[in-house]
Amino acid sequence: MKVAIVHDWLVNYGGAEDVVKAILEIYPQADIYTLVYDKKKMAGRFDGCKIHTSFLQKIPSATRLYTKFLKFMPKAFESFDFSDYDLVICSSSSCAKGVITPPSVPQIAYIHTPMRYAWDLFFEYRKRSGKLTQFFMNRWMSQIRLWDFVSSQRIDKITCNSNYIGRRIKKFWARDSKTIYPPVNTDFFTCNPEKREDYYIFFSRLVAYKRADIAIKACMSLGRKLVVIGGGSESKNLKKLASGNKNITFTGRISDEAVREKLQKCRALIFCAEEDFGIIPVQAQACGTPVIAYSKGGAGETVVNRKTGLLFDQQNEEACKEAILKFEEENKKGIFNPKEISEHAKKFSKERFKKEFKAACDECIESLKALNSMQ
């Protein structure tokens, strides 16, 4: 069977690319189609794969400027020809799901999210943008939304990374979807029975929507130790926020092994973002670590309140502080069992993802075969 995997872009490695790698383990001979590909930044992760890029790859600095090409992305993905394939799999948070396949070729999409900058976060993105970007957003986004909806109707079967995203798919595309939680490396992130140390962790890219400021302010106010792991555009502002406070330390980006060690030893992970799924809380739980998390988004599906962590309902400092204090009170009672927390995280393993996604692909293929046989 000849399979094509379509992914938005291959310029940085993250959770979405983990999904592509897991799909490649199911279909190791699959070809990859993508908007642009930066081989250097992918650090050999897709070496040996046959990768097809769009015409936008030819533009100078395309792998750096690709986000500016939204107007041209639909045409780029629609230009790919899948006539010779038996199955097309799309991994999409932007325009990859909008490819055109022949009626006889099944297309299944794994949706990380419908493009947020076109729908529910349009006004927030526009507010943060410069005047020139705002001009083009106002001029083009209605067309992008129309294409996004129309192209979603061409997909034979839609899967998504959380029930939270499934609700967004229903609202914006009027389509049903099946939740298949993304793969987490629960073989690497494991529980260590050693005694916990007296600090909390915030681990993420340090960008505005991750809301590291909430965790920092809460820990500063309570006099708790917080280790902030990661780097990003907000690093400077966050360090300024915590300036002079000895309880807040920044590690910058560190190795996966170092992250694992920190997660295995800390009291809990503090997670303040509204994420589509949120892989980091699951990695923490795989290490037997409780998670204090904002309940809206994927964390509300992966953290079991008062069993594998504590959820708070408001995305602000006061709610986070209350959650930390409640966690400490509950933790003294022995409610949070590291082995049980780690066992819960195994529900999100890579093997589970591969099994569920393969079944969804088979179902898509058989459904289309049955439909074609009736014609």
Disulfide bonds with the S-S distance in Angstrom:
none
